[in-house]
Amino acid sequence: MKVLGGGAALALALMMAVPALAETAKVAIHVDEDTVSTMNMALNNAANIEKYYADKGEDVVIEIVTYGPGLNMLRDDVSPVKGRIAEMALMYDNLTFSACLNTVEAVKQKTQKDVPLLDEASVVPSGAVRLMELQQQGYSYLRP
């Protein structure tokens, strides 16, 4: 049996006495479909994930990223889930919603009208790039 020197023994004792710091869980939820079922599934996933970690007393960060036809989830004029988004945004301060500027600009060009977004939506330059960035930052990826 090897005897540890004073400094090594102290370091080992400290490592054993201090519990490992849990890293905050992070998830990016991708919505690129204009279906109520997909939008509700994304919101259900977010609520279930939030509840799971809250029940464990752990933190989680959730970002729903929309682009293409999925942008309709965050459009104030057509979103079939805007009431639910408003409610969830008030309930969960760890939940954010991102809208793709590329898609907003494409819709604006096609319709020649402004694209009103929900107050809860934050605009990101590119939804696809945002998902890449989040994954590079350690976010898990989920596509309902």
N, C-alpha and C positions, 0 to 999 in steps of 0.2 A: 504494500500500500504506500502510495506516494504522499508525502506531507507537503501541503501547500505553504508557500511563504506568506507572510503577513498581508501583503498587498493583494496577492491573488486570492487569499481566503476571504478578505473583506469584499473584493469585487464579486466573488461567487455568492457570498451571503446577501449582498445587495440585489443581485440579479434574481435570486430566489425569493427575496422578501417583497420585491416590487412586482406586482402583476403586469404582464405585458399590456401595453396600451393598445386598445382595440382601434383599428383604423376605421374611419367612418365609411360605411357602405355608400356606394354611389351607383345610380343606374340612369341610363339614357333610354327613353322609350321613343321609338321611331313610329311616326304615323305618316303614311304617304298614300292612304286610300280615303276616298270620300264616301265611306259607309258608316252609318250610325253604329252598327255593330262593332266595327273596328275602333271607332272613337270611344265607345263605352267600354270596350275591352281594355283599351289603354288607361282609361280613368279607373277602371276596376283594378287593374294591375297596380297602378300607383297607390290606390287606397289600401290594397292588401299588403303591399310591400311596406308602406308606412306603418300600418298596424302591427305587422310582424316585428319590426324593429322597435317600435314604441313599447310593445309588450315585453321585449327583452331588456328594455331600458337603454337601448343603443340608438345612436344617431344614424340617419340615412338622408341622402340628398337625391332628389328625383327631378329629372328634367325631361319634359315631353317635347320632342323636336318634330315640327311639321314642315312638309314641303310637298310640291306637286299637288295632286288632288286633296291630300291630307290637310292643306292649308285651310280648307273650309271649316275645319274644326275650330280655328281661331279667328274666323271672320265674323265680325259683329252682325253683318247683314244676312248671313245664311247658316251660321253654326246651329246644328240641331242639339248641341250639348252646352250652349253658353251658360245656361242657368246652373248646370252642374259644375262647370268650370269655376264660376264665380263663387259658388258655395265651397268648393274644395280649396280654392285659393285663400279663402278666409280661414279655413280650418287648419291648413298645413302651410307653415312658413318655409318649409323645406322643399316645396314643390314649385317649379317654374315651367313656363310654357314659352317655347321659341318658335318664331315664324320666319320662314325663309324669305329674305328680300328678293332673291332671284325670282321666286315664284310670284311674289307680290308684283314685281315689275312686269313680269310676263302677262299676268292677268290684267294689269292696268293697261298694257299696250294692246291686248286683244279686245278688251271691252271699252277702251277709251273712257274709263271711269276710275275714280279712286277706289281703293280696296280698304274699307274700314276694318280695323282689327279690334279685338276685345282689349279692354284695359289691362287685362292680365297677361297679354302677350308682349314679349320682348322680341324685337326684330334682330335677326342675325344675318350677316351677309349671304351665307349659303347654308342651307339645312344639312346638305351632305357633308360639307366641310365641318360644320358644328359637331356632327356625330363622330367624325374622325378625331377632332380635337378632344372631345369628351373621352373617347376610348384611349387616347394617348395619355390622358390624365387619370387613368385607372377606373373609369366608369365601366360597369357591365353594360352590355347592349341587349335590349329586348325589343322584339318586333311582334306585336299582337296579331 
